[in-house]
């Protein structure tokens, strides 16, 4: 699954390329919308909502539609100059939107659908406060997380119904910064607020260019982008020494919300003791 910062950057790039532009062609390569033609419609804006991407268009008759996509594991949106050569195989394209200034192509999209803009809540209304959105509310996020005290904190913060935007990388990194093992029940986590606030800071620090890093200086500026420096505290660092205490990092498994498949977690067994 993508992290919220990846979707935010994709939405920002698409908005810059398409907002205010009239579509000269559209091509939806999924059966349900294969006959939909948005030529002549105007792209009003492209906005992220957690891990979801919403492209709002207005027709000549003032009708408003939203193109909703979710990248899932393999998806990506790319912007090209008009007629530019694609960097991904054409058979993976699921949506092509063309304006006089740019082509936007969605490859391997996990979800692609078009709904009336007035009905957006039917697809994203279940989401909790967005860590990168104007609706962010730390009190509400904490309330939702604490509503299920028996759930492991690493499952609770990955549940997009509690708060939107955290993926597996930020789950591991935020838990490490709080010294909490991801399998710890919510009821045993003393400071949920700081944990999710740290996650928000990490996401915000990675909205610009460059590789994603979660090692920040006291001013919140990434330092892991320096040559030869690790980018993450624990994620993907199995068997390597903890950057705080030197204990080898371990990899384990933890379930996802709603009983879905387990995902890798990375922890320092010294800094993040296994819950009793």
N, C-alpha and C positions, 0 to 999 in steps of 0.2 A: 504494500500500500504506500502511496506517496505521503510525505510529511506535509503539514500545512504550509510551510514556507515554499515548497516546490509549487504548490497550486497557486499561492499568492504571486509568485514570480511569473508563472505562466499567464495568469489573468492580467497582470500588469503589462506584459509584453503584447498580449492580444489587444488589450484596450488601447495601447499607444498606436498600434498598427491599424485598428479597425474602427474605433469609436468615431461617430459622425460620418462614416463613409457609407455610400450606397452599395449594396451587393449587386454585382453584375452577373453572378452565377452562384449556384449552390448545388452541392451533390452529396446526398445522404446515402451512404452505402450500407444501409441496414434495411431489411425488408419492410419494416413498419412505416418508414418514412421515405422510401425510395422514390415516390412520386411527388414529394413535397418540393416546390420550387419557390425560393425566396428571392429570386432576381427582382430588383426594384425596391426591396425592403432596405431600411436603414439600420445599421448597427448602432444602437444607442450607447451601450456600455457593456463591459465585461467585468464581472465581479466574482471574487472567491467567496465561498461560504464553507468554512472548515476545509474539507478535502474535496468539495464539490465546486464545479465551475459553471457559472451562469452567464450566458450571452443573450442579452435582451435586444430584440429587434422590433421595429415598428413598420407596418405596411403602409402602402399608399392610402388605404382606407382607415388609417389610425389604429388598426388592430395590432395588438402587442403579443408577441410570443417570446418564449425563453428556450434557448437551446441549452439543455442540461447535459453535462458530461462528468464522468468520474474516471480518473486514470487507472484505478486499480493497480495491478503490479507492473504492467508493461506499457501503459498508455503514455502518450506525449502529444502536445500541441507544438507545432513549429510554424514559423512565419517565414515566407520567401518573397522575393521580388516577383512581380507578375511574370508567370511562366517560368519561374526559377526551377532548377533541377532539384528534386526531392532527395533528401539524405537517407530516407528509409524506403523499404520496398513498397511499391505502389499497391500491392495486394493487401497490405496492412492498413491502408487508409480507410477510415470510416466516415469522415466528413471533410468536405472541401468547400471553403467559402472564399469567393474571389471578389475583390474590389479593384478599382482602377490603380490603386497604389500598392496592393499586397495580396498574396495568397496565404490563407491560413489552413493548415491541414492537421486533422486529428488522427493520429495513428494508434491502432490497437486499443482504442478506448474501451474500458470495461463497461461503461454505461453511456448510452447516447439516446436521448429522447427529446421531443419538443412538446412543450405544454404552454397553455395560456399563461401569460405572466401573472395574471390575477390568481392563478392556481399554484404558484411556486411552493406554497406551504405544503402541498400534497407530496412534494419530493424532498424538501429540506426542513420542513417545519418541526421534525422530531429532534433536530440537532440541539445540543446545549450551547451555551455561550461560546462564541468564536474567539479563540485566543488572539487572533489577528484582526478581528472585526470591530466595528463600532458598537456592537452589542455586548462586548466583553463585560462580564459581571462576576468578579471573583467570589462574592457572597453566594450567588446563585450556583456557581460551579461547585463550591464546597458543599452547599446544601444537597445538591444532587448526588455527589459522591458519598456523603455520609448517610444518605437515605438507605444504603445497603451496607451496613457495618461489617457483615461477614465476608464480603467480596474482597479478594486480594487487591491491594492498592494498584498493582501493575495492570490488573484487568480493568479496574474502575476508571483509571485515567486514559485508557485506550478506548473506552466506550464513548462513542461520539454523541450519545444521548446525554452524557454528563458535561462534556466540554468538547468543542470541535477543533481539531487541528493536530492533535498529538498522534504520532506514529511510533513505531517500535524503537527507532533511534532515540527520540526524545523521551520516551518512557524510560529507557535504560539510564540515560544520562541524568534526568531529573531525579530519579530514585537514588542514584549514586550521590548526587550533590546533597540530598537530604539525609544520607546515611541510612536509607531504608531499603530492605530487601523487597523486591517487587511482589513476593508472595505474602508479605505481611498483610493481615486483614486490616481493612480501613479503620476498624475500631481501635487498633493498636498503634495507629499513626497519630502522633501528638500534633503535628503541624502540617495539615493538608494544604493550608493556604500558602505557606512558603514553597512547598513542593510544586504547586501549579504555577505560582508566580515565577519560580525559577524556569519552568518550562516555557512560559511566555517570553521571558528575557532571552532564552536561547533561540527561540523562533525568530524574535525580532532582530537578533544579532546576525541572522543569516538571510536577510531579505535582499542584500546587495550581491554584487558579483563575487566570484571566487568559490572555492570548495566549501562545503559545509563544515563548520567546526563548532565545538561546544566548550572549548577551553577559553575562558574570557579573563581579562585583567579586571582589577577592582572597578574600573570605569565601565565595564560591560563591553569592552572592545575585544574581538577575537584575537588571540595570540597564536592559535594553532596553525594559522596559515603560513607562518614563518617556515623557511626551508628546514627540513629535517625534524620538525616538531610533529608529534601526534595530533590528530584532529579531534579525537574523542577521549573522554576519560576511561570508559570501559567498553563501549560498543565495538564489537569486532576485534577485541584485543585479548582473546582467549590465550592463556598461558603466559602472556606478557605481564611484567610487573605493574602493580597498581602505581599510579603516578603520585599517590599520597603516602602510601605505606610500604610499597614494594612487594606485597603479597601477589602471587600470580592470579590473574583474572580467570574466573570460571564461567563456563557457558552452561545454561540449563534451558528448560522449557517451561512455559507458562501459558495457560489457556487464554483465549480471546473472549470478549463479551459474547453472551448468548450461547455459550458452549461450543463456539467454533474451534477450528484447529489450533493447536498450540503453536506458539512462536518462540524463537530463541530469545533468551535474556542473558545479559552479561552482568556479572556482579563481582565485587571484591568481597571475599568471605570474611575479611577482617573489618573493613569499613561498613559492610552491610550484613550483619549477622543473620543467619537463617532464623525465622521466627520460631518460637517454641511450639 
